[in-house]
């Protein structure tokens, strides 16, 4: 892995200890697949990042600073030698206390690494999908942060610690009992031939692959209970690194690997891979 930090417009090897991303989680991030040094789904990543910049009241010049930094990555980083990157944008260094510094000078981190294999193609022989449980950790509802990829991930850290042996992922519910997402993925549900996805108006992350899928086929946002999920015909999970992958088992419910709805998803996974 290669890690680059940009402070006050200059690339260096570290961020200051007073950086607000470290102190308060005051920032955003995007995890992206690369292809030949490019980000094929950059328009979706950029739009989500801009939404976060606006929601967190970062300076209006923040996206311009990010784009300038990405155009100015040191040649020694060899972007085309990596297949994934994590981009972090923070409000930069500041004095003690929650109040934002004035002026704000954002900081940027870029982590370059090798992406895992697409999850569907990496399933073991004879395995038709992921084994998923229901997490005991509930997501808090905060509409002003809903959908964003912000740096405050303590709920997910607690949820990951709750995984039981054999779980590949776990579904997370909010305080009201609505299913929102996986610990590190988004959920799509097929019921009676219709694809649904949980609403993210009060909690959850609006994943880039979730957005891409909604551009490819009709996917309706809905309030979904755990009973709704367990009575579905097919379930798939998605994120930027693993792509699209079916759920084979949720708790004690098994889903058919041969349902026709999964044929469409398998074709979309192939289309997704063709972009990289």
Phi, psi and omega in degrees: 000141174247132180239125178240142179235139179239115182234129180053038175080008182234137176284138178209187187264357186203161170258151178294152180297339180273008179298134185289341173294321177285317185289320189226002187069028186275077182181187185224162175210158175227130174253124195226142168278143178248159173213110181059036181082359179257164173243096185304329180257030185301323183301324179285319177298317182296319181296318179292319178299319179295323176299318179292320178302316180291316183294326181269006176059041172288162179304146181297343179272003187300313182296322177299321177294320179296313181297321177297317180297317181292334175280350187239025179294132181306139180302332181294343179288337176050064183307323184288356178267356182241156181246003178205157178211149172241121181254123178243135179234121181240169179282005175082189181282154179195173179287171178297143178116160184284334183299136181294143176294156179224112005277164175271134174235102189296155172244153183227137170240145176228115177257124180250131184204176180268128180287150173289168174297151173305132193295323183298314181287343181268001179299140179298156178305130179086356179262128185261358181169189185273151171262124189232141175248183177249122186281144177281340179285129179259144177278134174287152181262121177213092185305329183289341179251352184300136178090340187279154174258067182274170187278355180275097186241027182296326178298318180290324177297315177297319181295318180298326179292343181270357181303137177266158178306132179095346178285134170268331180204174175215144177277143180244132177256161175266185184297337181266000178092005176281139174286132184248311187187182168272175178299321181226025184207166173261159185243136169236141189232130175255121177228124178052041177081002182246133177271131181235157174216144182300146173291143182239038183278349181228348180197164175098173181245131177276087186297151181293320178291325172303314179295317180298318179298324180289344173277339186265332181208169182282117177231123184260131174285138183207156169283123185233127176270170177297325176296320176303316182295314184291338178266005182287163178277325181204150179228141171225153175245157181210147163201176190291332182268318182273344183079223182249137180209138181282157170266127178268328184212132174236112188053242182257014180256128178253145182243141183294130177283353185252010180296138185299334179298329181287338176298317179295320180292322177297321178294322179290325175297320177296321178295319178299313181298328182293344179281346188247000000 
